[in-house]
Amino acid sequence: MSAALAALATSVLCATAAATTWSMAREADARTTRSEAPANATPTATAPAPSPAPATPTPATPAAPDKSVRITPSKQPRSEPAPEPAPRPEGRLAAPEIDLGFFATDGSRLPRVEPPNALVQGRDEPGLSPLVGRSGDLARPPLVDRSRRLRASPRPPDFGFTLLPGERFKYDIVFGGNPTGIAEAGVVAREPGPHGSPDRIRLEGFARTSGVVALLTTLVYDMAAYVDAKTGAPLETGSITRREGLPGSYKRRETTTTFFGRGFVEIQDKRDERSSTQRRRLPVDTFDPLSIMAWVRSLDLKPGEKVKAYGLDGTVLLRVDITGKGPVRFDAMPPIGTALGIAPDQVQQFEGSITRVDRYGAAIPGKKAYKMRVWVSTDGRRIPLAVESDIWFGVVRLVLTQYDPPRPQTSSTAPAGPPARPPAAVPAAGPVPG
């Protein structure tokens, strides 16, 4: 049994060795066939036959077998196709940056980016329907003018006819119940203007400290002004201020103001030995201290009616706001008023404020606005009976102590007053119908 098994195993081993030897011979023959084939031969491409060349005897050289393996791809690299142009929307204009609003989906247009033009503000553009509501507000924003200009204000009415040569007013300056000075103002004369210009009126003013204040300091103020005989607008103003006693920034100050029309002024200011000249733009209704007092006197306001004007005191521009209070009873009537025949109920009161402003009429920050009250008689003379104003150290009151009436005027120099109203028509006397 064991001998038979040994014989069977020996036969199997011999058959296995013969099969292995036959397969190794077949693999060697196949490898030799692949190595002898041309390297650039491909199964899908055939190279064209080369042109015949002249025969040249060359020595026969045995070709060395090339055992390197070359791999040649059968397909070329894939190339991406060029992108196609985007289709243009139907009906769109050739210039897409110009948008006239014809193709908006919601029927509205975007607001303009550039600032609106003041000349075409509020005008509908041709070819477009006007927008309303919020779309209209966005498309046509309101014009906001950031530039600063002089405020347009009407000129005050003419009051030159109220300035009668010969009138003179004298006041006591009272502070804290004590007289501290005197003040005077008057209409000196009416004279023709230089070089054939219209007539002008000369006004003069004077103020001086007295009483207890004079023990501390002496202040003398002289002023003269020429105003237009018709409108009352200032033409030229000069003032001299002299100080003695307490030390100050100057001892003598001389200021000359020339008004080149209403709205432009030249100021020559000299303080002791220092002098300066400046030219400024002003509102059209700017007065000097004397003419603004005459303007307030000429007012005839209804209760609650308000007016304003500007005054130039030296180099300081002030705005004067006046409000009419109507007829009042003035119990503090000065004795001169009673002597002139003015009753306590024949008085009209004005209230106002004095504010320091810049050339545009805006109040200067940090500067206090002072209140003012004026009492004027309602008779034809319109005499300022008292003036009251609060200042930084208290209330100052001017009380009338003397009044000189105007002197008689000749026909050639009589001022022209306001146009008189025509008398009402009176029906002719006749028989009364029965």
Number of C-alpha atoms within 10 A of each C-alpha: 5 7 7 9 9 10 10 11 10 11 10 10 10 10 10 10 10 10 10 10 10 10 10 10 10 10 10 10 10 10 10 11 9 12 14 11 11 9 15 12 11 13 7 6 9 9 8 6 6 6 6 6 6 6 6 6 6 6 6 6 6 6 6 6 9 11 11 7 9 8 8 10 8 9 6 6 6 6 6 6 6 6 6 6 6 6 6 9 7 6 7 10 13 8 7 8 7 8 12 12 12 12 13 11 8 6 10 15 18 12 13 11 7 6 11 16 10 11 7 9 12 13 9 12 9 7 8 10 9 12 16 10 7 9 15 15 12 15 18 19 14 13 12 9 8 6 5 7 10 14 12 9 11 10 15 17 12 17 22 24 16 20 26 22 22 16 16 19 19 20 22 21 23 17 16 10 10 12 18 18 22 19 18 19 20 24 21 18 17 22 14 13 14 9 6 7 9 12 17 24 24 22 23 20 20 17 20 18 20 18 12 12 15 15 11 12 14 16 17 15 16 16 20 19 24 26 24 22 26 20 15 24 27 28 21 19 25 19 20 16 18 15 17 15 12 10 9 8 9 15 15 15 20 18 21 19 25 18 21 12 11 17 14 15 19 16 19 17 19 17 15 12 8 9 12 10 12 11 13 12 13 21 21 20 18 26 27 25 18 23 24 21 14 21 20 19 20 20 17 15 18 13 14 11 13 15 14 17 21 24 23 18 15 19 13 10 21 24 21 22 18 23 19 20 16 15 19 13 14 19 9 10 19 16 13 15 19 11 9 9 10 19 17 16 14 16 23 24 22 26 17 19 18 19 21 22 18 14 15 14 18 13 16 12 8 7 10 13 19 16 17 21 17 22 24 24 23 18 13 6 12 17 20 26 25 22 18 18 18 16 13 8 7 9 16 19 21 22 23 23 17 15 19 11 13 16 10 10 12 8 7 6 13 13 19 11 12 11 6 6 6 6 6 6 6 6 6 6 6 6 6 5 4 3
